[in-house]
Amino acid sequence: MEECAFCKEFRTGVIELKEIVLKRKVLHESKHFVVFPSLGQITEGYLLIVPKKHHLSIASIPKTQFGELEKVVEKVKKVLAENYCSPIIFEHGCASETKRAGCCIDHAHLHAVPAKASIAGELARKFKSSKIKDYKSLALAKKKPYFFVEEEGSKRLFQIPNAVPSQYIRKLLAFKIGEWLKWDWRVYLGIEELKATEKKLEGKF
């Protein structure tokens, strides 16, 4: 099986994309997770929370790691709120290499985007959803593709079709905050914002 982009980055220490070789800083690290700035910064401060080992989705990580993940997410929320604004946390949760839920990279990752916006309501009008109390509850969804959104302390799980457009939530959020030209990370890498995020948040965790 071909090595995924995150696994390759963890192994080599760099990202190779569009003739660019980039080394991004890990801003926070726990036993099983790392936090670093996302490529395709819709807005400065956009972070990813990524398991060190390859899992298809957050729903499929070992149950013993959910407590650790909750602590990492809370730390990320606190740092972003103190330095930007309260973030929206979301995931395009894929169930297999073919049921990707709009996800570009089939290595689990949570997006944490500081944004004064709301997307859960619009998603709820299009997809069946339910409130969940914690990240451990995502394990119930690991056999099917899903969307997950946390905003203003409320966590929602959305049931979605096997096929949805790539980067569905990124696109929705980009439109919501008036940055629609930045929704596709493959087109807009946002290197300047990535570097600014690293500079502002380094040492804040």
C-alpha positions in Angstrom: 0.0 0.0 0.0 1.3 3.5 -0.9 2.5 5.5 2.0 0.1 8.3 2.9 1.1 12.0 3.0 1.2 12.3 6.8 3.1 9.0 7.3 5.6 10.2 4.8 6.0 13.6 6.5 6.4 11.9 9.9 9.1 9.6 8.4 11.0 12.3 6.4 10.3 15.4 8.4 9.2 17.4 5.3 6.3 17.9 2.9 7.0 17.7 -0.8 4.2 19.3 -2.8 4.2 21.3 -6.1 8.0 21.5 -6.2 7.9 22.8 -2.7 9.8 21.2 0.1 8.5 22.4 3.4 9.3 21.5 7.0 6.4 22.6 9.3 6.8 22.9 13.1 5.1 20.6 15.5 3.5 23.0 17.9 2.3 20.4 20.4 2.9 16.7 20.9 1.5 14.0 23.2 2.2 10.3 23.3 0.0 9.5 20.3 -0.9 12.8 18.7 0.8 15.8 17.1 -0.5 19.3 16.4 0.8 21.4 13.5 -0.5 24.1 11.2 -2.5 23.0 8.2 -1.6 23.6 4.6 -4.3 25.6 2.8 -4.8 28.1 5.7 -8.3 29.4 5.2 -7.5 31.7 8.0 -4.3 32.2 10.1 -4.2 29.8 13.1 -5.7 26.8 11.3 -4.3 23.7 13.0 -4.5 19.9 12.5 -4.6 17.3 15.3 -3.1 14.1 13.9 -2.5 10.6 15.3 1.1 9.5 14.9 0.0 6.1 13.8 -2.0 5.5 10.6 -5.8 5.3 11.2 -8.5 6.0 8.7 -10.5 8.2 11.0 -10.7 9.5 14.5 -13.5 7.0 15.0 -11.1 4.2 14.3 -8.3 5.1 16.8 -7.9 2.7 19.8 -10.4 3.3 22.5 -7.6 3.8 25.0 -6.5 7.0 23.2 -9.8 9.0 23.3 -9.0 10.4 26.8 -5.7 11.6 25.6 -7.3 13.1 22.4 -9.8 15.0 24.5 -7.0 16.6 26.5 -5.1 17.6 23.3 -8.3 19.1 21.8 -9.0 21.1 24.9 -5.5 22.4 24.9 -5.8 23.4 21.2 -9.1 25.1 21.8 -7.6 27.1 24.7 -4.5 28.2 22.8 -6.5 29.3 19.7 -9.1 31.1 21.8 -6.4 33.0 23.6 -4.5 34.0 20.5 -7.2 34.2 17.7 -10.8 33.2 18.6 -12.7 30.1 19.6 -12.2 27.4 16.9 -14.5 25.2 15.0 -13.3 21.6 15.2 -14.3 19.2 12.4 -13.5 16.0 10.6 -14.3 14.4 7.3 -14.4 10.9 8.7 -13.6 8.2 6.1 -14.6 4.6 6.6 -12.3 3.1 3.9 -10.1 4.1 1.0 -13.2 4.3 -1.2 -15.6 5.7 1.4 -13.6 8.9 2.0 -16.3 11.4 3.2 -14.8 14.2 1.2 -11.4 13.6 2.8 -8.2 14.1 0.7 -5.8 12.2 3.0 -6.9 8.9 4.4 -4.9 9.4 7.7 -7.2 10.6 10.5 -7.0 14.3 11.3 -9.1 16.8 13.1 -9.2 20.4 11.8 -9.2 23.2 14.3 -10.0 26.6 12.7 -10.4 29.8 14.6 -13.5 31.3 13.0 -16.4 33.5 14.1 -18.9 31.4 12.1 -21.3 28.4 12.5 -21.5 25.5 10.1 -23.4 22.8 12.1 -26.8 24.3 11.4 -26.4 24.3 7.6 -25.0 20.7 7.7 -27.9 19.6 9.8 -30.3 20.8 7.1 -28.7 18.6 4.6 -27.6 15.5 6.6 -29.1 13.5 9.4 -27.3 14.3 12.6 -27.1 13.6 16.3 -25.4 15.2 19.3 -22.7 13.2 21.0 -21.2 13.9 24.4 -17.5 13.1 23.8 -15.0 12.0 21.2 -15.2 8.4 22.4 -18.7 8.4 20.9 -17.3 8.7 17.4 -16.2 5.0 17.7 -19.9 4.1 16.9 -19.4 5.6 13.4 -16.2 3.9 12.3 -17.8 1.6 9.7 -19.5 4.4 7.8 -18.3 7.7 6.4 -19.3 10.7 8.6 -18.8 14.4 9.3 -18.0 15.6 12.8 -18.3 19.2 14.0 -17.7 20.7 17.4 -18.6 24.4 17.8 -19.5 26.4 20.9 -19.1 23.3 23.0 -21.6 21.2 21.1 -20.5 18.1 19.3 -22.5 16.7 16.3 -22.1 13.6 14.2 -23.5 13.7 10.7 -24.4 10.7 8.6 -23.4 11.2 5.0 -23.5 9.3 1.7 -20.5 7.3 0.6 -19.7 10.0 -2.0 -19.5 13.7 -1.1 -17.5 16.4 -2.8 -13.9 16.7 -1.7 -13.2 19.1 1.2 -16.9 19.7 1.7 -16.6 21.3 5.1 -13.6 23.3 4.3 -15.4 24.8 1.3 -18.5 25.6 3.4 -16.4 27.2 6.1 -14.4 29.2 3.6 -17.6 30.7 2.2 -18.9 31.4 5.7 -15.9 33.6 6.6 -15.6 35.3 3.2 -12.4 33.4 2.1 -14.0 31.3 -0.7 -10.9 31.6 -2.9 -8.9 29.7 -0.3 -11.1 26.6 0.2 -9.0 24.2 -1.9 -5.7 23.5 -0.1 -4.3 22.0 -3.3 -4.7 25.4 -5.1 -4.1 27.8 -2.2 -1.3 26.5 0.1 -1.3 29.5 2.4 2.4 29.3 3.2 2.6 32.8 4.5 -0.3 32.2 7.0 1.3 28.9 8.0 4.6 30.6 8.9 2.7 33.3 10.7 0.8 30.6 12.7 4.0 28.9 13.6 5.6 32.2 14.8 2.6 33.2 16.8 1.8 29.9 18.5 5.3 28.4 19.0 5.8 27.9 22.8 2.2 28.7 23.6 1.3 25.1 24.4 
